[in-house]
Amino acid sequence: MTKFGEQVTLLVVEDDDIDFMTIERSFARERIGNKIIRAHHGEEALSLLLNDAVPHPYVVLLDLQMPKMGGLEFLAQVRSNENTANAIIFVLTTSDDEQDIVSSYSQNVAGYFVKDEAGKEFVEIVSLLQGYWRIAHLPV
């Protein structure tokens, strides 16, 4: 369980460079100094998690539409592994397809955000994440 003030790592699984830079800038604008690690697709992210390359505690921000291993496949793999099954994962994607939303929540995501709907309000998502990991007790 996280201790008060313990730094949470953010694993961003995002193949789009512009979207990743937007995430980084939003965290910098809000003066959030948490470590950010990027994976370009689910396969890379899964490898990072399984090889303990992401410091605990961590939160995952996951895109669904990616090459090699997409977000839904990544979710299934994470949830089926006892070492990663309890990972805290938020989805941030372009898909507003009801099936993607249902499939994501069936894999116990903590939240589902559509990029186009977030738009300029993305800072609110960043603030929500910061508030979440500040007050939530996360498994280590």
N, C-alpha and C positions, 0 to 999 in steps of 0.2 A: 504494500500500500504506500502511496506517495506520502511524503512528509510535507508539512507546511513550508512553502517557499522552494520546494524541490523543482528543478528545471525539467520541463517536459520537452522531449524531442518531437518535432513534427516531420513525419515521413510523407512527402508529397509524391504521389504516383500520377505523373502528368507528362504526356508526350509532346504537348504543344509549348514551344519556348515562350511565346507571348503570354500565354495563360500562366506559366510558371513565374515569369517576371512580374506579372500583375500580383500574384500571391506574395512574392518577396517584397515588392514595393509597399503593398498594403501593410505587411507586418512591420516594415521599417517606418512607415508613416505613423503607425500607432505606437512606435517605440517598443515593440515587442522583440526582445533579443533572444528568444528561444532558438536553439539549433534547428536548422532545416536541412533535411537530407532529401535529395531528389532521386526518384527512379523513373525511367522513361516508359516503362510498361510493367505489367503485372509479374512477368517472369523475373525481371530484375528486382522488383520489390520483394517478392517471395524469397529470393536468394539472400537479399540483405537481412530479412527477418530471421530466416532459418540459420544464418551464419552469425547471428548476434552482432551485426554491423550497425544496428540501430540501438543507441543507448536507451535503456529503460529509465523511467516510464516514457511511453510514446503514444502519440495519436497519429492515425493515418488519415490523410486527405486524398481521396481516390477518384480519379476520372474513370468512366466506364468505357469510353470509345478509344481504344489503344491498340497498337500492333502487337504481334506475338502472343501476348496473353491479355485479354481484355479484363475489365474490372469485375464482371460477374464471375468469370472463371477464377480470378484472383481471390474473390470472396469465398468461393467454394473451397479452394485449396487452403486458405487461412483457417477457415472454420473446421476443416477436417483434421488439422494438425493440433495435437494436444499442447504444443509449445506456443502456438499463436491463436488458438481458438477464442481466447477472451480479448483479443486486440480491440481497441476502441477505434472504429472506422466511421468517418463521415464521407459521404459521396458528394462530389462537386463535378457536375457533368453537363453536357449540352442536351442530353436526352430528357425529355419530359414525357416519354412513353410510359403509360401506366404499367405495362408489363415489367419494364426496367425498375420502376419504383417498387412494385410488389416484390419482385425478385430480390432486390437489395434489402428491403426490410425483412424478408424471410430469412436472410443471412445475418440478421441482428445488427444492421448498421445503426449508428447513433443519430443520424440525420441525413437527409437527402436534399441537396440544393441544386437548382438548375442555373447554370452560368448566365444565360440570357436574362433570367428573372432577377438575378443578383445585380448585374450591371454595375452601376455606380454605387449601389448599396453594398458592394462587396465588403466594405469596411465593417459593416454590421456583422457579417459572417465571421470576420477576423476577430471582432470583439466578442462574439458568442464563443468562439473556440478558446480565446484567452480566459474568459470567465469560467468556461467549463473546466479547464484543467487547473484553474486556480482554486476552485472550491470542491471539485470532485476528488474522491480518493481513488486513485488508479492503481491497478495491480502492477507490481514491478517484476 
